[in-house]
Amino acid sequence: MTTPDPLQLAAAVRKACVLAALDGYERAQIAGLCQEGAWEAAVDAMRMLDLDALVAYGTAREPAAGQSGP
């Protein structure tokens, strides 16, 4: 087992948070929520991220060429 690269793990977490927030906000806006409600949905989406999956990704070897992580 290799030692996880903290920078790689941090980048994966940041990317997952941004994607979750954008998706949560967009879904809330489509559902007709106001801007404040959509922001709350975006924050909730980040809170619901699967941290175990992110840690597993961060501790795994680098993806093969052409593949991306979360």
N, CA, C and O atoms as a GROMACS GRO file, in nm:
protein
  280
    1MET      N    1   0.085  -0.118   0.000
    1MET     CA    2   0.000   0.000   0.000
    1MET      C    3   0.089   0.124   0.000
    1MET      O    4   0.186   0.132   0.075
    2THR      N    5   0.056   0.219  -0.084
    2THR     CA    6   0.135   0.340  -0.093
    2THR      C    7   0.080   0.447   0.001
    2THR      O    8  -0.038   0.443   0.039
    3THR      N    9   0.164   0.541   0.036
    3THR     CA   10   0.121   0.653   0.119
    3THR      C   11   0.041   0.749   0.032
    3THR      O   12   0.085   0.785  -0.077
    4PRO      N   13  -0.077   0.792   0.079
    4PRO     CA   14  -0.158   0.882  -0.002
    4PRO      C   15  -0.088   1.017  -0.021
    4PRO      O   16  -0.021   1.067   0.069
    5ASP      N   17  -0.105   1.073  -0.137
    5ASP     CA   18  -0.051   1.205  -0.166
    5ASP      C   19  -0.152   1.308  -0.117
    5ASP      O   20  -0.261   1.318  -0.173
    6PRO      N   21  -0.119   1.385  -0.014
    6PRO     CA   22  -0.215   1.481   0.042
    6PRO      C   23  -0.267   1.581  -0.061
    6PRO      O   24  -0.384   1.619  -0.056
    7LEU      N   25  -0.182   1.623  -0.151
    7LEU     CA   26  -0.225   1.719  -0.252
    7LEU      C   27  -0.326   1.656  -0.348
    7LEU      O   28  -0.423   1.721  -0.388
    8GLN      N   29  -0.304   1.531  -0.385
    8GLN     CA   30  -0.397   1.462  -0.474
    8GLN      C   31  -0.532   1.444  -0.404
    8GLN      O   32  -0.637   1.463  -0.466
    9LEU      N   33  -0.529   1.406  -0.277
    9LEU     CA   34  -0.653   1.390  -0.201
    9LEU      C   35  -0.726   1.523  -0.187
    9LEU      O   36  -0.848   1.529  -0.204
   10ALA      N   37  -0.654   1.629  -0.157
   10ALA     CA   38  -0.715   1.761  -0.144
   10ALA      C   39  -0.778   1.806  -0.275
   10ALA      O   40  -0.887   1.862  -0.275
   11ALA      N   41  -0.710   1.781  -0.386
   11ALA     CA   42  -0.764   1.818  -0.517
   11ALA      C   43  -0.891   1.739  -0.548
   11ALA      O   44  -0.986   1.793  -0.604
   12ALA      N   45  -0.894   1.612  -0.512
   12ALA     CA   46  -1.012   1.529  -0.535
   12ALA      C   47  -1.130   1.579  -0.451
   12ALA      O   48  -1.243   1.584  -0.498
   13VAL      N   49  -1.103   1.617  -0.327
   13VAL     CA   50  -1.209   1.669  -0.240
   13VAL      C   51  -1.261   1.802  -0.294
   13VAL      O   52  -1.382   1.824  -0.298
   14ARG      N   53  -1.171   1.890  -0.335
   14ARG     CA   54  -1.214   2.019  -0.389
   14ARG      C   55  -1.300   1.999  -0.513
   14ARG      O   56  -1.406   2.061  -0.526
   15LYS      N   57  -1.256   1.913  -0.603
   15LYS     CA   58  -1.330   1.889  -0.726
   15LYS      C   59  -1.469   1.831  -0.695
   15LYS      O   60  -1.568   1.873  -0.754
   16ALA      N   61  -1.474   1.736  -0.603
   16ALA     CA   62  -1.602   1.675  -0.567
   16ALA      C   63  -1.696   1.777  -0.504
   16ALA      O   64  -1.816   1.776  -0.532
   17CYS      N   65  -1.643   1.866  -0.420
   17CYS     CA   66  -1.726   1.969  -0.357
   17CYS      C   67  -1.782   2.066  -0.461
   17CYS      O   68  -1.901   2.099  -0.457
   18VAL      N   69  -1.699   2.109  -0.552
   18VAL     CA   70  -1.745   2.203  -0.655
   18VAL      C   71  -1.852   2.138  -0.742
   18VAL      O   72  -1.956   2.200  -0.768
   19LEU      N   73  -1.829   2.014  -0.785
   19LEU     CA   74  -1.928   1.946  -0.869
   19LEU      C   75  -2.059   1.924  -0.794
   19LEU      O   76  -2.166   1.943  -0.851
   20ALA      N   77  -2.051   1.884  -0.668
   20ALA     CA   78  -2.171   1.863  -0.589
   20ALA      C   79  -2.248   1.992  -0.569
   20ALA      O   80  -2.371   1.994  -0.580
   21ALA      N   81  -2.177   2.100  -0.541
   21ALA     CA   82  -2.243   2.230  -0.519
   21ALA      C   83  -2.311   2.279  -0.646
   21ALA      O   84  -2.425   2.324  -0.642
   22LEU      N   85  -2.242   2.270  -0.758
   22LEU     CA   86  -2.301   2.315  -0.885
   22LEU      C   87  -2.424   2.233  -0.920
   22LEU      O   88  -2.526   2.287  -0.964
   23ASP      N   89  -2.416   2.101  -0.900
   23ASP     CA   90  -2.529   2.015  -0.931
   23ASP      C   91  -2.646   2.043  -0.837
   23ASP      O   92  -2.760   2.053  -0.882
   24GLY      N   93  -2.618   2.055  -0.708
   24GLY     CA   94  -2.724   2.083  -0.611
   24GLY      C   95  -2.792   2.216  -0.637
   24GLY      O   96  -2.914   2.227  -0.628
   25TYR      N   97  -2.713   2.317  -0.670
   25TYR     CA   98  -2.768   2.450  -0.698
   25TYR      C   99  -2.855   2.446  -0.823
   25TYR      O  100  -2.966   2.501  -0.824
   26GLU      N  101  -2.805   2.382  -0.927
   26GLU     CA  102  -2.880   2.376  -1.053
   26GLU      C  103  -3.012   2.302  -1.035
   26GLU      O  104  -3.116   2.346  -1.083
   27ARG      N  105  -3.008   2.189  -0.964
   27ARG     CA  106  -3.131   2.112  -0.941
   27ARG      C  107  -3.232   2.193  -0.860
   27ARG      O  108  -3.352   2.188  -0.888
   28ALA      N  109  -3.185   2.266  -0.762
   28ALA     CA  110  -3.274   2.348  -0.680
   28ALA      C  111  -3.336   2.460  -0.762
   28ALA      O  112  -3.455   2.490  -0.746
   29GLN      N  113  -3.258   2.522  -0.847
   29GLN     CA  114  -3.310   2.629  -0.932
   29GLN      C  115  -3.417   2.574  -1.028
   29GLN      O  116  -3.521   2.637  -1.050
   30ILE      N  117  -3.390   2.457  -1.086
   30ILE     CA  118  -3.486   2.394  -1.176
   30ILE      C  119  -3.615   2.361  -1.101
   30ILE      O  120  -3.724   2.372  -1.156
   31ALA      N  121  -3.601   2.322  -0.974
   31ALA     CA  122  -3.718   2.288  -0.892
   31ALA      C  123  -3.794   2.413  -0.847
   31ALA      O  124  -3.901   2.402  -0.788
   32GLY      N  125  -3.740   2.530  -0.875
   32GLY     CA  126  -3.810   2.654  -0.844
   32GLY      C  127  -3.774   2.717  -0.712
   32GLY      O  128  -3.843   2.809  -0.667
   33LEU      N  129  -3.668   2.672  -0.646
   33LEU     CA  130  -3.628   2.733  -0.521
   33LEU      C  131  -3.570   2.872  -0.546
   33LEU      O  132  -3.516   2.900  -0.653
   34CYS      N  133  -3.584   2.958  -0.447
   34CYS     CA  134  -3.524   3.090  -0.456
   34CYS      C  135  -3.372   3.076  -0.447
   34CYS      O  136  -3.320   2.967  -0.424
   35GLN      N  137  -3.303   3.188  -0.465
   35GLN     CA  138  -3.157   3.183  -0.464
   35GLN      C  139  -3.103   3.134  -0.330
   35GLN      O  140  -3.007   3.057  -0.327
   36GLU      N  141  -3.164   3.177  -0.220
   36GLU     CA  142  -3.119   3.133  -0.088
   36GLU      C  143  -3.143   2.984  -0.069
   36GLU      O  144  -3.058   2.913  -0.015
   37GLY      N  145  -3.258   2.936  -0.114
   37GLY     CA  146  -3.288   2.794  -0.105
   37GLY      C  147  -3.195   2.710  -0.190
   37GLY      O  148  -3.154   2.600  -0.151
   38ALA      N  149  -3.162   2.762  -0.308
   38ALA     CA  150  -3.070   2.691  -0.397
   38ALA      C  151  -2.931   2.683  -0.335
   38ALA      O  152  -2.863   2.582  -0.347
   39TRP      N  153  -2.889   2.791  -0.268
   39TRP     CA  154  -2.759   2.789  -0.201
   39TRP      C  155  -2.759   2.685  -0.089
   39TRP      O  156  -2.661   2.612  -0.073
   40GLU      N  157  -2.867   2.678  -0.011
   40GLU     CA  158  -2.876   2.578   0.095
   40GLU      C  159  -2.870   2.437   0.036
   40GLU      O  160  -2.810   2.348   0.095
   41ALA      N  161  -2.933   2.416  -0.078
   41ALA     CA  162  -2.929   2.285  -0.144
   41ALA      C  163  -2.786   2.252  -0.188
   41ALA      O  164  -2.743   2.138  -0.179
   42ALA      N  165  -2.714   2.353  -0.236
   42ALA     CA  166  -2.575   2.332  -0.278
   42ALA      C  167  -2.488   2.292  -0.160
   42ALA      O  168  -2.406   2.201  -0.170
   43VAL      N  169  -2.507   2.359  -0.046
   43VAL     CA  170  -2.430   2.326   0.074
   43VAL      C  171  -2.467   2.185   0.122
   43VAL      O  172  -2.379   2.108   0.161
   44ASP      N  173  -2.595   2.152   0.119
   44ASP     CA  174  -2.637   2.017   0.159
   44ASP      C  175  -2.576   1.911   0.068
   44ASP      O  176  -2.538   1.803   0.115
   45ALA      N  177  -2.566   1.940  -0.061
   45ALA     CA  178  -2.505   1.845  -0.154
   45ALA      C  179  -2.360   1.818  -0.117
   45ALA      O  180  -2.313   1.705  -0.126
   46MET      N  181  -2.288   1.922  -0.075
   46MET     CA  182  -2.149   1.902  -0.032
   46MET      C  183  -2.143   1.822   0.098
   46MET      O  184  -2.053   1.740   0.116
   47ARG      N  185  -2.239   1.844   0.187
   47ARG     CA  186  -2.242   1.770   0.314
   47ARG      C  187  -2.268   1.622   0.292
   47ARG      O  188  -2.225   1.538   0.372
   48MET      N  189  -2.337   1.588   0.183
   48MET     CA  190  -2.373   1.449   0.157
   48MET      C  191  -2.268   1.374   0.076
   48MET      O  192  -2.290   1.259   0.039
   49LEU      N  193  -2.155   1.436   0.047
   49LEU     CA  194  -2.050   1.368  -0.028
   49LEU      C  195  -2.005   1.242   0.044
   49LEU      O  196  -1.998   1.238   0.167
   50ASP      N  197  -1.973   1.140  -0.032
   50ASP     CA  198  -1.924   1.014   0.023
   50ASP      C  199  -1.775   1.029   0.051
   50ASP      O  200  -1.693   1.010  -0.039
   51LEU      N  201  -1.740   1.063   0.174
   51LEU     CA  202  -1.601   1.087   0.209
   51LEU      C  203  -1.517   0.960   0.201
   51LEU      O  204  -1.399   0.965   0.169
   52ASP      N  205  -1.578   0.846   0.230
   52ASP     CA  206  -1.504   0.720   0.219
   52ASP      C  207  -1.456   0.697   0.075
   52ASP      O  208  -1.344   0.652   0.053
   53ALA      N  209  -1.541   0.729  -0.021
   53ALA     CA  210  -1.504   0.712  -0.162
   53ALA      C  211  -1.392   0.809  -0.199
   53ALA      O  212  -1.303   0.773  -0.276
   54LEU      N  213  -1.398   0.931  -0.147
   54LEU     CA  214  -1.293   1.028  -0.177
   54LEU      C  215  -1.159   0.986  -0.117
   54LEU      O  216  -1.055   1.001  -0.181
   55VAL      N  217  -1.161   0.935   0.004
   55VAL     CA  218  -1.038   0.890   0.067
   55VAL      C  219  -0.982   0.770  -0.010
   55VAL      O  220  -0.862   0.760  -0.032
   56ALA      N  221  -1.072   0.679  -0.051
   56ALA     CA  222  -1.028   0.563  -0.128
   56ALA      C  223  -0.965   0.608  -0.260
   56ALA      O  224  -0.864   0.551  -0.303
   57TYR      N  225  -1.024   0.708  -0.322
   57TYR     CA  226  -0.967   0.761  -0.447
   57TYR      C  227  -0.830   0.823  -0.420
   57TYR      O  228  -0.735   0.801  -0.495
   58GLY      N  229  -0.821   0.900  -0.313
   58GLY     CA  230  -0.696   0.968  -0.281
   58GLY      C  231  -0.584   0.874  -0.243
   58GLY      O  232  -0.467   0.907  -0.259
   59THR      N  233  -0.619   0.755  -0.192
   59THR     CA  234  -0.516   0.661  -0.153
   59THR      C  235  -0.486   0.559  -0.262
   59THR      O  236  -0.391   0.482  -0.252
   60ALA      N  237  -0.568   0.558  -0.366
   60ALA     CA  238  -0.544   0.465  -0.478
   60ALA      C  239  -0.430   0.517  -0.564
   60ALA      O  240  -0.392   0.634  -0.557
   61ARG      N  241  -0.378   0.430  -0.644
   61ARG     CA  242  -0.275   0.474  -0.738
   61ARG      C  243  -0.338   0.568  -0.838
   61ARG      O  244  -0.460   0.573  -0.854
   62GLU      N  245  -0.253   0.644  -0.907
   62GLU     CA  246  -0.304   0.738  -1.006
   62GLU      C  247  -0.383   0.665  -1.111
   62GLU      O  248  -0.348   0.554  -1.150
   63PRO      N  249  -0.495   0.728  -1.158
   63PRO     CA  250  -0.575   0.667  -1.262
   63PRO      C  251  -0.494   0.648  -1.390
   63PRO      O  252  -0.399   0.721  -1.417
   64ALA      N  253  -0.534   0.550  -1.467
   64ALA     CA  254  -0.467   0.527  -1.595
   64ALA      C  255  -0.489   0.646  -1.686
   64ALA      O  256  -0.582   0.724  -1.665
   65ALA      N  257  -0.404   0.661  -1.786
   65ALA     CA  258  -0.416   0.773  -1.880
   65ALA      C  259  -0.556   0.775  -1.939
   65ALA      O  260  -0.610   0.672  -1.978
   66GLY      N  261  -0.614   0.895  -1.945
   66GLY     CA  262  -0.747   0.912  -2.003
   66GLY      C  263  -0.859   0.894  -1.904
   66GLY      O  264  -0.975   0.919  -1.938
   67GLN      N  265  -0.830   0.850  -1.782
   67GLN     CA  266  -0.934   0.834  -1.682
   67GLN      C  267  -0.923   0.948  -1.581
   67GLN      O  268  -0.815   1.003  -1.558
   68SER      N  269  -1.036   0.983  -1.523
   68SER     CA  270  -1.035   1.088  -1.423
   68SER      C  271  -1.102   1.038  -1.297
   68SER      O  272  -1.177   0.940  -1.299
   69GLY      N  273  -1.076   1.107  -1.188
   69GLY     CA  274  -1.134   1.070  -1.060
   69GLY      C  275  -1.264   1.142  -1.038
   69GLY      O  276  -1.325   1.191  -1.133
   70PRO      N  277  -1.311   1.149  -0.911
   70PRO     CA  278  -1.438   1.213  -0.877
   70PRO      C  279  -1.441   1.359  -0.914
   70PRO      O  280  -1.542   1.426  -0.892
   0.00000   0.00000   0.00000
